[in-house]
C-alpha cells in the first residue's frame, strides 16, 4: 500500500503482529524486496514494516532531488511511523539503510526502542579498499564494471539493474545464482537515488563522533566476508563507538547475512529483541 507522508507517497507492506520493526533497505536506489522472504519469519512476533525510501522502489520519485538528504529520509520514516500508529519502534538498517537508521536514531531517540545496524558503517568509507577487494575477489568484468560505475555514475534504471546483476554475486560469500536472480528480478531500481546519494550525501557522512550520545539498545551485525563493508572498517569501529552495543559477526556470510546464515541471523535477532521487552 501507499501512505502519504510529507507530501509524497511512500510504499510500505506491513505484515505480522507484535513489536513494530521498521526495515530500512540499502542501495540507495534499491527497495524493500531485498529483505524478503528471508526476514518474513520474524512476523510471528513482530509487526514488520517493509517500505521503500522516497525516490526508491515503488515510492514517489521526485522531480528534483535538491534538498533531499539523510534528514529527509529520516523525517519520512518518522512520519510513516506516526501514520501507522506506532509509538516506539525497533529500527533495522541494512547497508546504506544503516546510515539512515543512525540518522533516525540520532534525530528521534525517544521513538527508538532498539537499533539494529547490519552490514553498515558510521562514516564514509573511501572506495580504494573496496576496489582492491573487488580486484582480488571478482572477475575482470566485475572489477571493470565497478570502476566504470564509480567514475561515471549510472545512466538510468535499466543500466543500474545491469550493473547490480553483474556485481551482486560479489556481495555473497557463496553466491547462489537463484538468489541473485530473484533479488535482481524483484527490485525496482532508481539510478537517480543512487547518483544523488553518492554525489551529495555519502561523501560528507560521518556520525562516529555523534553515536556516543545514543542510549538505545543497539545490535551491530556484519558478515566476515563483506567486500563492501569489511568488519574491521565498519562494524568494529561502530560497535566501539556506541555505548553498550553488541557485536555479532557471521563467519560464513558476505553482505547479506540474513540470507546466507538465515537461521543464525534470525535466532540472534529474536534473542536480542526478547531482551528488549
RACORHU-V356013 format. One record per run of one state. SS is the DSSP state (h for helix, s for strand, l for the rest). FROM is the first residue (numbers start at 0). LEN is the number of residues. If there is no record, write none. Layout:
SS,FROM,LEN / SS,FROM,LEN
This chain:
l,0,1 / s,1,4 / l,5,2 / s,7,8 / l,15,3 / s,18,6 / l,24,7 / h,31,4 / l,35,4 / h,39,5 / l,44,1 / s,45,6 / l,51,18 / h,69,14 / l,83,5 / s,88,6 / l,94,1 / h,95,12 / l,107,1 / h,108,3 / s,111,7 / l,118,4 / s,122,1 / l,123,3 / h,126,11 / l,137,2 / h,139,13 / l,152,4 / h,156,15 / l,171,5 / h,176,10 / l,186,4 / h,190,14 / l,204,1 / s,205,1 / l,206,4 / h,210,3 / l,213,4 / s,217,6 / l,223,11 / h,234,7 / l,241,4 / s,245,5 / l,250,6 / h,256,4 / l,260,1 / h,261,13 / l,274,3
